[in-house]
Amino acid sequence: MLASLSKAFFHSLSRSRLLKKLASRYGMRRPTSFARRFIAGETVAEAIAAARAVEARGLTQTLDLLGESVTTLEAAEAATRAYLQTIDAIVAAGIGRNLSLKLTQLGLDADKASAIDNLRKILERAEPAGFFVRIDMEDSTYTDVTLEVFETLWHHGHRAIGVVLQSELYRSERDLQHLNALGARVRLVKGAYQEPKTVAYEEKRDVDQAYARMLKSLLSEGNYPAIATHDPVMINLAKEWARTNGIGPDRFEFQMLYGIRRDLQADLVSEGYRVRIYIPFGREWFPYFMRRLGERPANVLFVVRGVTADRG
Ligand SMILES: Cc1cc2nc3c(=O)[nH]c(=O)nc-3n(C[C@H](O)[C@H](O)[C@H](O)COP(=O)(O)OP(=O)(O)OC[C@H]3O[C@@H](n4cnc5c(N)ncnc54)[C@H](O)[C@@H]3O)c2cc1C
């Protein structure tokens, strides 16, 4: 209940233009500014530097060029071009080739066919270069269309793509059975968006229980799943389930967000598990940043301290 109130509160704040303006002014301007805890920087060069640092710690990474809810085709095309440039920069830098992106960033709200076209352009450049591309999952109004786009591309022979399921949605266990049968690569998350109770569990306990059921099914029947969580209970459950069912640590990976639970990331690597870090970068970092605050209101204190220090 508290968790959902907090998400709702930060969701409404994320639409405040004034707050966005203030945050943009203070959040990134120095190496120590508060938004840099969760966001690698505004440029691809900063993202690549962060990726190198992550890889030096024995982790792998996926880069996410931030941006979502684009409303014009021009903006969607600009985002597509920026992704193509990011691909080239990653190849030139010689870091791991893995991207995460959002369909609304590619123009889904403006025109679905154009968004698919934009994604195809990205895949045409990314796939021959050996990239894996994950389509992030946005709020529940996009679940159907996101899965549909994924499946269309899958049936057209694209295999270096993956999708995300959110355990907070009632429908996800059914979607998971379908995706497992398809052989699709799924990232399992709890869900970052504020959802109505008609479609999602309200209680954290129920979201966690669904996550536990889904992670077992993914590990046993899925194709190289990504267990994306910072929750030690879920991580231990995944380790235990894999161990007792003879599923080797090379058959799945853990994923965590940049800047969150670095201690846990390091522990898992030292135990021989694969861990991928989701590294967001770009100028449009405000909505992503607000979702991270909504997940853990204690982060607000950290921001307030950061702002005070930055202004001083
Ligand atoms: C790699 C990755 C990709 C993701 N992609 C998507 C996506 O496509 N769509 C989507 O809806 N969601 C996505 N998420 C977000 C996810 O849905 C959750 O909102 C987020 O991971 C927090 O849930 P949790 O599983 O860590 O568990 P929780 O039970 O929320 O948290 C467990 C513990 O993790 C730590 N923690 C969690 N969040 C934070 C935070 N913000 N700051 C500091 N500590 C924190 C705390 O120690 C907390 O006690 C992604 C998450 C990851 C890790």
The ligand as an ORCA input file, in Angstrom:
! r2SCAN-3c Opt
* xyz 0 1
  C      18.066     -4.307    -15.018
  C      16.701     -3.793    -14.695
  C      15.841     -3.441    -15.722
  C      14.545     -2.998    -15.458
  N      13.671     -2.769    -16.489
  C      12.382     -2.472    -16.205
  C      11.405     -2.388    -17.228
  O      11.675     -2.587    -18.417
  N      10.128     -2.071    -16.877
  C       9.766     -1.862    -15.553
  O       8.599     -1.620    -15.279
  N      10.690     -1.915    -14.573
  C      11.978     -2.219    -14.855
  N      12.888     -2.313    -13.835
  C      12.545     -1.788    -12.476
  C      11.823     -2.816    -11.624
  O      10.519     -3.030    -12.113
  C      11.728     -2.354    -10.156
  O      10.990     -1.166    -10.105
  C      13.070     -2.118     -9.473
  O      14.003     -3.071     -9.872
  C      12.927     -2.180     -7.930
  O      12.452     -3.434     -7.547
  P      13.363     -4.593     -6.919
  O      13.109     -5.827     -7.715
  O      14.763     -4.186     -6.848
  O      12.736     -4.915     -5.517
  P      12.295     -4.013     -4.283
  O      11.578     -4.953     -3.385
  O      11.588     -2.798     -4.740
  O      13.672     -3.585     -3.641
  C      14.551     -4.514     -3.032
  C      15.746     -3.767     -2.464
  O      16.490     -3.200     -3.536
  C      16.989     -1.931     -3.207
  N      16.384     -0.925     -4.118
  C      15.347     -1.121     -4.971
  N      15.087     -0.007     -5.674
  C      15.963      0.915     -5.243
  C      16.206      2.272     -5.572
  N      15.496      2.903     -6.495
  N      17.206      2.925     -4.924
  C      17.971      2.302     -4.003
  N      17.774      1.010     -3.632
  C      16.799      0.328     -4.239
  C      16.622     -1.692     -1.769
  O      17.691     -2.171     -0.984
  C      15.398     -2.559     -1.612
  O      15.173     -2.937     -0.294
  C      14.160     -2.809    -14.094
  C      15.015     -3.174    -13.063
  C      16.259     -3.679    -13.334
  C      17.129     -4.092    -12.201
*
